[in-house]
Amino acid sequence: MFYRDAGELKTSYPADAALFPRALDRWIAIGTVALAATALPLTAGTYWLGSILLPFLILSLAAIGLNITTGYAGQLSLGTAGFMAVGAYATVNLVARVPMLPFPIAFLLAGVTAGLVGMIFGLLSLRIRGLYVAVATLAAQFFIEWTCTHIPWLSLNAASGIVSTPILEFAGIQLRNVESRYLVALATVVALALAAKNLIRSSVGRAWMAVRDHEPAAALTGVDTAYAKLSAFAVGAAYCGISGALWSFLYLGNIEAEAFSLHRSFQILFMIIIGGLGSILGSFLGAAFIVLLPVAITNGAALLGGTIRPDMTANLELMTFGALIIAFLILEPRGLARLAVRAKERLRRWPLPY
């Protein structure tokens, strides 16, 4: 009864094309962000902030980057973790070698660096399509991993290859506690998610979707397919690079190539498949599902009066991921985001059955 279009009058084109056309949607989004920025740091414990919410936010940003490249532009990428590694290693070198550089600028430059690397590997998509693009990005994953482990300069000549990240400082405030690190991650993810949403609604985003739906038809209608593909790889890799910097500096506290292995690339790919391809909301839903699944398995076993070994938990995760991916591809290819849209449409028609 309360979720209706009645009274939502639009008197201009900008109002009709707003990011949240319905006032209720807009206030729900504002309220959610406000709640996450004020109430959660005060009420959630260290475990929830540092082990659940922080990785959820960072992985959501990486999923948005992959969704731009794969979900919106249709270029299947398996090198997400490699681009995250580029962002992480670029940030630690910028922070260590240019100490006066503020960390937000270092994160931004790391994203630009990852975007350039992504665009270089995206050049291959101009000559090949489909699964061949996936193989090319898989090669990028292995190449970046090898580079990070065999060039000591990138790891600040650390003998072990593992670099401890320095404590970030901005405007005289050091990010020592988990609350401050969570707020930095939240602000970064919200800002970049809004930027991605607006970019997708622009002419660039429409070109991405045109190439995804039918590349020859897009070319015949005047879309610069080469620019669309390269920009999708660049923007998607830039988002992954910033998420890699956040992952190392705010979550892990160190940088090592093992943290950005092929397993991480597949994990983020699972997020957008389960959450929903071509959906910013799906990136958040998929990340929430992936992060909360191990917690649900462990707590479910505890409620049943038993315990599960860590290796068994990992195997159950993989089995569940595989079963859910098959189920979603068969029953609902658009993932959890499509189920959320259906729920909203039913809420608009409630109490009518159709």
N, C-alpha and C positions, 0 to 999 in steps of 0.2 A: 504493500500500500504506500510506503514512503519512498520507494525507488521508482520514480516515474519521470517521463519526459514532459508532462504537463507543466506549463509555466516556465519552461526553459526556452525562452524566446531569444533568438539571435538576430541582432539588428545590423550586423556587419560581417564581412567575410573573415576578418581576423578572429571574431568571436566564434564563428562557425568552425574555423580550423584550429581552435585552441587545443592545447595538449590534453586538457581535461574538459571536454565540452559540457559535461554535467557537473553542476556545482557540488553534488554529493561526492562524486569521484574525486574532485579536487580537494575537498575538505578531508576525505579519508586519507589521501596521500599526504597532505600536510600534517594531519594528526599522527599518522604512522611515523613519519620522520621526527616529529617533535617528541613523541613518546620514546623513540629509539635514542634520541639525543639527550633526553633529560631524565626520564624515569629509569631506564635500564641501567645506566652507569651507577645509579644510587641503590637499586634494588637487587640486580643480578650479582651473583657472587663472582669471585675470581675465575672459577672453573668455567662458568657459562660465558663470561666475557672473553677470556683468553683462549679457551679450547673449543668453543662452539660458535659464538657470534663473530669473533675475529676471522677465523678461517672461512666462515660462511660468506662474509662480506668480500674478502679478497678473491675467493674462488668464483663468486658471482661476477666480479669484474672480468676475470679471465673468461668466463662463459659468455659474457656480453661480447668480448673481442672475437671469440670463435664464432658466435652467432652472426656477427657482422660479415665475416668472411664466408661462412658455410650456410647459415640460415637465410641471410638476406641476399648474398651475391651468388650462392650456389657453388662455391669453390671449396671442395672438401679438403680440409687441412688436418694433418696429423702431427704438425710441428708446434703445437701450442706451448708445450713445456719448454721447447727450445727458445721460443721468443720470450718466454718468461725469464729464462736464464740470461738472455741478452740484457734485459732490463735490470736484473739483479746485479750482474757483474758491471754494467755501465754505471749504475748508481754508486756502488762501493768504490769504484775508481774515481768518480767525480768527487765524492765526499772526502776521500782520503787524499787526493792529489790537489784538490782546490778547496781548502778548508773554509774559506770565506763564502763559499757558495751556499745559499739557503737550501735546505733539503727539499722544499716544494719545487724549486727550479731544477734541482738534481733529478727528482722523479720525472719531471716533465721532459728534460733532456734525455733521460733514459728511455722514455716512451718514444721520443723522436728517433733515437738510435735503433730501437727494436722495430719501429715502423720502416726505417730505411732497409734494414736487413730483410724484413718481410716482403718489401716491395722488390728487392733483388731476386728473391726466390719466386716471387709472384710473376716475374718475367716469363717463367716457363709456362705459365697458364695461357700465354698468348699463342702458343704453338700446340699445346696439348689440352685435352679435356678429360672430364670424368675421373675415373680411378687413376689415370696417369698423373693427374694433379696431386692426388693423395700420396702417390709414390714419391713424387718430387718433394713434397713437404715432409714426408718421412725421412728422406735423405737429408733435408735441412735439419731435422731433429738430431740425427746421428752426427752430422757435421758440426753443429753447434756444441753438442756434448763433447766431442773429441777436441774441439778448439779450447773449450773452457778447462779441460783437464790436462792439456799438453802445452799450454802457453803460460808459464809461471807469472808473467807480467800481469795477466788478467786477475790472478788471485793474490796480487801484491807480494809475489815471491814467497808465499807461505809454504813451508816444507810439507805440511800435511795436505795442502790443497784446500783446506777449510779456513775461511776468513771470518773472524768474529766481527759483526757489524758494530760500529760505534753508536753510542746513545745519541739520538737525534735531538737537536735543539733549534728552537725557533722563537724569536723575540724574547730571548732570555729564559725561556721555559724548556726544561728538559723532559723528554717523553720517557720517564722511568717506569711509571706504574701502568698497569694494564688499562685503566680507565682512559688515560690520555691517548694511548695507542689505539684503542677502540674508536675514540672520537675522531682521530685523524683518518682512520680507515673509513668510517661512516661518511665523513664530509667528502672524502675523495670519491667514494663509490656513488654517492647521491649526485654529486656534480657531474661526473662522467656519464652516469646513466641518463640524466636529463639531456646532456649534450648528444649522446647516441640517439635518444628518442627523437630529438629535433633534427639531427642529421639524416635519419632514416626518412623523415617526412619531407626532406628537401629534394631538389632535383637530383642530387647525387644518390640519395637513397632510392629514389624511383628508378634511376639507371641501374643500380644494383639488382633490384627486383626484376627489372625487365630482362637483364642478362640471365638471371636465375631461371625465369619462367621459359624463355625461348630466345637464345642468343641470336640466331639468324634473323628472327623477326625484329629484335631490338636494333640490330644493325641497319635493317632496311628502313626503320622509322627514324633514323638519325642519331641513335645513341652511340656514343663513342665507347665501344665495348672494351677497348684496350685501357682507356682511362678508368672505366668502371671497375675492371678487374684489379688493376694496380692500386687504385685508391682503396678498394675493399681489403686487399692484403695489407696495405700500409696502415690503415686505421685499426684493423683487427689486431695486427701485431703490436701496434702502439699500446692498445689497451692491455694486451697480454704482458707487455714489457713493464708497464706501471704496476700491474698486479704482481709480477715477479719481484719487483722492488719492495712492494708492501709485504709480500710473503716472507722475504728474507729479513727485512729490517724491523717489521712490527710483530711478526709471528714467531719465526724460527730463532732470530737473534744471531744467525750466521749464514754464510753462503757456501754451498757445496753443489757440485754438479749433480750429485745423486738425488737431490731434492727436485730436480727438473728432468726426471727420466721419462722414458716413453710411457710408463704407467700413468704418470700425471697427465700426459696428453690424452690418453684414452679415458681417464677419469673425467676430464672436462668435456670430452666428446659425449660421454654417457649423460652428463648433466643436460646438455642442450637437446639430446634425443628424448630423454624422459621429461624434461621441463617443457620443451616445445621449440622446434626449429622456427626461426624467423619471429621471435618474440622476446622482447626485453623482460617481460614478466616471467616468461619461461626460464630465462637464465637464473633468476632468483629462486624460482620454485625447484628447479633441478639441483642447484647448489644446496638448498635447504634439505632436499631429500638425501643427497649423497652424504652430507655432513651428519645428519641426524640418524641415518640408517645404522651405523655401528652402535650408537647410543641405544637405539631401540632394541637391537639384537641383545646387547648386554643386559639391559634392564629387563627385557622380556624373560631372559633366562633366570635372572635373579628373582623375578616374581613367581616363577615356577619352582623355585627352591633349588636351582642348580647353578652351575657356573660353566662358562665357556672359555676354553683356552684362546689366547690371542691369535694363534694360527688358524684355529677353527673359525673364529670370528671373521678373519680375512677371507677364508674360503666361502663362508656363508654370504659375505658381501658380494663376491664375484658371482656366485650362483644367483643371488637375488637380482643383481644388475642384468645378467644375461636373460633371466626369465622375464623381467619387466620390459626390457628393450624389445624382446620378441612380442610380448603382449601389446605394447603400445604401437609397434609397427603394424600389427594386425588389426587391433581394435580402434586405436585413436592415434594416427601418425603424428598429429600436432601436439601430442603430449599433455602435460598437466595444465598448460596455459589454455588449451582449448576447453578442458573441463571447467576451468574457472570462468571462461566466457559463457559457456552454456549455463552455469549456475547464475550468472548475472542476468542472462536473458530470462531465465525462469523466474527470478526474483522480480523482474520488471512486469511480468505477466501475472504474478501471484495476486489473488488466489485462483485465477483462471487456470485450467489445466493445460491450455495450449497458448 
